[in-house]
Amino acid sequence: MLNCDQYLMPETLEEALAQWAGAPEGSRLLAGGTDILPWAREGRAGHVHLPVIIDISRVKELRGYDVADGRVRLGANVVFQQFLTDDELRHHLPCMPHCSIWFADDQIREQATLAGNIVNASPAADGVPPVFAMNGTVEIARLEGGSIVRRSVSSRDFITGPGRTILEAGEIVTAVTCDSMAGYGGAFEKVGQRRSLVISVVCAVCLVKLSADDKTFADVRLSLGGISPVPVRLDAAEASLKGQPVSRESVLAAVKTAGDLVRSRTRREYRGEVVRGFIERAIEDALADYGVALSPPEMKEAALANT
């Protein structure tokens, strides 16, 4: 059960920051609120009493998004459902519709925010690997001397461990900014114990762009979640694919040692086996989204013999 002494709903960022800075210890900030109720459910946190809950879902400055200079700035209240229904977001962030369709269910997608998914810092968070792959930055605000002060950090530096971030007292995440991936093919793969409302055992994201003749990889973005305390970007695999022919041999060579990245405390052997096949499939699906087919799966044995 969850209850609180005060439930506040500020309408401006300045008001929200002032309330958050003055909130008693143990207070909670929420936007969609889709994580706090499961956390407070009996069996996880038991009975939870909070002095103050500050709901920032009405803050005007945190709504909407902007596209400028090759970057997409997503306000902290952008929800996962928008990546499925907004054509401009689908165009600029082509992996996010694939991620969002796997994310929980219709009702939760209408409430759950990408920024909240990042702040929650779960090793299994679906929204974090795509942000890593798109060179995401996290914008943070605080009040200082009565003025709003902002700072931005790389998403890869923002999360420091399970449930841990670099956020300091009184700070609120106001936006997430990513590269525009317009013109790329995107894919998101996920495995768990069930299809609906599934928590990732492993998830993988891929974005690809090819040369003008579609013969070689011009750019590849790869990231994984669920295999370590924080999601990981596959920098070495990305670098090994750039400039290489679009072939199953190239893909298999790039992902050959990906299983070595697994650092999770449980099911490490299983995750290691899943990772290699998952990345291969994510690349194949991203290529299909781009409009290019990889060699048929039945040719995999021959490709393995050449790597």
N, C-alpha and C positions, 0 to 999 in steps of 0.2 A: 504494500500500500504506500502511496505517496501523498503527502500533504505539505502545506507551507503556511507561514504566517502572512506573507504578502505575495501577491502575483501582480507584477508590474508590466505594463505594455507601452513603452515609450514610442513616440512617433517621429523623433528626430535622432540623428546620430549623437549630437551633443547631449541630449537628454539621456540616451542610453548609456553613454560613457560616464556621465555624472552618477547615474544610479548604480552602475557596475562598480565604479571606483569607491562608492560609499557603502556598498552592500556588506553585511556582516560575513564573517568567515563561515564557509559551508554553503553559501548561496550558489545558485546555478543559473547559467545563461543558456537560453535555448532559442532556436529558430523554428525548425519543423517539429521538434520534440519527439522524433521517432526513436531515439535511443534511450531517452531518460525513463520511459515507462518500463521497457524490458529490464533496464538496469535496476529499477526499484521493485520489480516483481519478486514475490516470495521465492526463495531459492537462489537469488543472486545477491541482492542487497537487503532483502527482508523489508521490514517496515522502515520507511525513510521519511524523516521530517526535515524540511529545509526552512531556514529563516526567510529567504527571499528567492523567488524565481523571477527572472527578467526575460520576458518574451520579446525578441527583437523583430518578429515577423511583420510588424507594422512600420518599421523604420523606412522612410521614403528613400533615403540615400543608398540603401542596400538592395534596391530592386533593379531589375533589368540588366542589360549588357550593352557594351559598345565594341565596335570593331574599328581599329585604326593602326596604321603603320605595321601591318602584319601580325598584330596581336589582338586577342579577344579578351576583354575585361568583363568578367562575370561577377555581378553583385552577389554579396554573401547570401541573399535570399533567393537566388536562382535554384529551382528545384529540378530533380532528375527528369520529371515528365516533360519539361521544356525541350530536352535534347531529342525527344521523340516527335514532338509536335511543331517545333519552330524550324521552318525551312532554312533560315539563315544560319542557325546554330548547327543544323545537320550538315550544311555545306562547309562550314569552317572547322568543325570538330567531328570528322566522319567516324571516329571510333566511339563517340559518346552514345549514339543511338543503340549500338550493339551492347555497350555496357549497361545502358539504362533498361533495356528490355529484360536483362537478367536481374535487375535490382528490385528485390522484394516483390511488391504487387502494385496494382493500379492506385489503390488508395494511399499507400505509403509513398509512392513516387510523386504524388501531388503535394506532399508535405516535406519530404526529406530533401535537404539542401546539399549541394556538392561541398560547400564550405564546411558545413557541419560534419560531413563524412570525413573530411580531412582533419578537422579539429579533434574528432573522436579518436583518431590515430590507432584504429584497430589494424593489426597485421593482415586481417582478411578484408579490409575495406575495399570495395569494388572501385570507388571513384578515384583512389589515390594513384594506382599505376598509370591510368591514362594521363593524369596531370603531370606525373613524372616524365612520361614519354613526350609530352608536348612542351617541355621546358617551362613548366608552370612556376609562377611566383605567387606568394601569399602576401596580401596587403594587410597591414595591421595598424590600428589606430588607438590612441590614448589621449586623455586630457592632460595638458601640462600648462600651468599658469592660466587656465581658463581658455586655452586655445587647443584645437585638435591637431595633434602631431601624428604623422604617418611614417611608417617604414615598410619596406618590402624585402622579403627574403625568399631564396629559392625553396621550392616545395621539398627538395631533397634535404635541405637543412632544417626545415620547419619541424619535421617529425623526428624525435630523438629515440623513441622506443615505444613499446606497446602502451597506449594511453598517455604518452608523454610528448609534449611539444615545447617550443621555445617561448610560448606565450608567457608574459609576465603579468603580475597583478594589475588589474584595471584595464587590460588590453582586450580589444575585440577584433576579430578578423572581419574585414569589410569587403574584400573582393579576392578573387582568384583570377590571375591573368595567364593565358596560354598562347603559344604560337598559333596563328591561323594555319590549319592544315588543309586549306582548300586545294583541290587538285590531287590529294593523296587518296589512296585506298585505305580503309580502316577496318579493324577486326577486334573482337574481344572474345576470349574463351574463358570458360569457368567450369570447374568440377566441384561437386559437393555431394552430400548424402541424399539429396532429393532435388527435384526440378524447381518447385515453387518455394519462395521464401528461403532460399538456400544460402548458407554461410560458406564462403569459399574455402575449399581445401587448397586449391591453387587457382589463380586466375592470371591470364596473360593478355597483353594488349600489343597490337602491332599497327604501324602506319608505314606505308610504302609509297615512294614516288620513283618512277622509272625514267630512263633516258628518252630522248625524243623518238628513238626507233623502237622503244619498249624491249630492248635486248639486254640492258644491264640495269642494276640497281643504282639509282642516283642518290637516294636517301632512304634510310630505314630507321624506324624508332621502335624499340622493344622494351617492355617493362613487365615485371612479374610481382604478384602479391601472394601472400600466404606461405611463403617458403622461408621466411626469416622474420626477426622482430620488426623490421620495417620493409616496405616494398623495395625492389631493386631495379635499377636501370641496367640493361645489358650492353654496356658501352663497347666491350670487346667484340661481341657478336655483330653489333651494328657496324663497327668499323671494318670488320672482315667481309661484310656483304657489299659495302659501297664499291661500285665499279666492277663488281663481279657479274658474270652472266646470270640471267634469270633462269636458273635450273635447279632441279632437286639436289644435285650434287653440291651446289653452292650453299643451299640452305642447310643440308645435313652437316656439312663441314663447319658451318657457323655455330650450330647448336650442339655440337658433339659433346662439349664439356659443360653445358649449361646446368646439368644435374649437380655439379660440384658447388653451385651457388646456394644449395639448400642449407639453411641454418636453423630451421624450426626445431623446437624441442620435442615434437611428437611426429610420428609417421614419416621420418626422414627418408627412409628407403623408398617408400611408396611415392612420396613427393618427387624424389629424384627421377624415378621412372616416368612419372607423369610429365615432368617439366619439358623434357626433350621433345616428346610427341606433341605437347601442347604448343610449344613455340613454333614447331614446324607447321602445325595446322593453322595457327594464327597468321603466319606469313602467307600460307596458301590462300586463306580466306581474304586477307587484305589484298592480295594480288587479284583475286576474283572480283572484289569490290572495285578495284582499279580497272578491271576489264581484261585481265590477262590470266591465262590458265597455266599453272605449273604442270609438269609432266604427270601422267596418271599415277596414282598410288601403287599400282601393280608393278611399276618400274622402280620401286624403292629399293629392292634387293640389289639390283644392278647399280643403282646410285651409291648404296652403302659400300659396295665393293670397290668403288672408285674414290672413296674418301678416307 
